[in-house]
Amino acid sequence: MASENVYVEHCKGVNGLDKVILREIRGCSAEVYLDGGQVTSWKNEFREQLLFLSSKATFKPPNAIRGGIQICFPLFGTIGSLEQHGFARNRLWSVDRDPPPFPANTSHRAFVDLILRHSEEEVKIWPHRYECRLRVALGPGGDLMLTSRIRNTNTDGKSFTFTFAYHTYFSVTDISEVRVEGLETLDYLDNLKNRERFTEQGDALTFESEVDKVYLSTPTKIAILDHERKRTFVLRKDGLPDAVVWNPWDKKAKAMADFGDDEYKHMLCVTAACVEKPIILKPGEEWKGRLEISAVPSSYCSGQLDPRRIFRSN
């Protein structure tokens, strides 16, 4: 392999679809499909898979791939005639050959820049012109970073409104042994109860049934504790005030054609999003959102993690 390709490899994936593999020297890796601009794999230096990808996932465009990290734009959820979670996750993205500059102190060499622009067919459904840029980067320590920039390129002077999410499927050992820290005492909208608003009770989120909640005004850091594997995922986010927590549980799992009947036991979606208060962009304006995920060993005491230790060390 040529030296310039050590960190970034463009190749074919499932069903001959174009994908990009990012690698770091320590052995960490990530895979990004141009279809959907979707991260489908993220592995640590031990080659352990950190993202959930359903064994029944279909790699058949324009269907979204079940798992990984889906880019949801111009909406997360279902509103009007737009397809669920928007069209970005179902479109073919292009490699961005002329990306905007990133901070000079960014030393990451394993990254790819993708871009999605409006199509004339799409304008009939969502009558706006835009540029949606995505940088996926793998840090030297194995952290996964996604940065999105969305620009209004309308020429008719019209603003547009959108919601956005990094719909992230984490791989966990046993959902009944998972805790989420950082969302305690926050208000949330319960999608299983017609988006009624509640306040979270208790010390941490645990799981024993279906969950589909939109947590509001969340902190910039959230931790997912996989007790059995003694691993903690730490999410850091910017420009994404909400967090959606989802697990379909057994009945809905069986109803999904691209999802294994028992796979709900081994996944949890914690999605950095901006959904409660949509973003408004005037022509020429740009919005930026960022997600960074790291996987670190958990330090337990009586089966519980002190989140202050995790957050202080990161």
Disulfide bonds with the S-S distance in Angstrom:
none
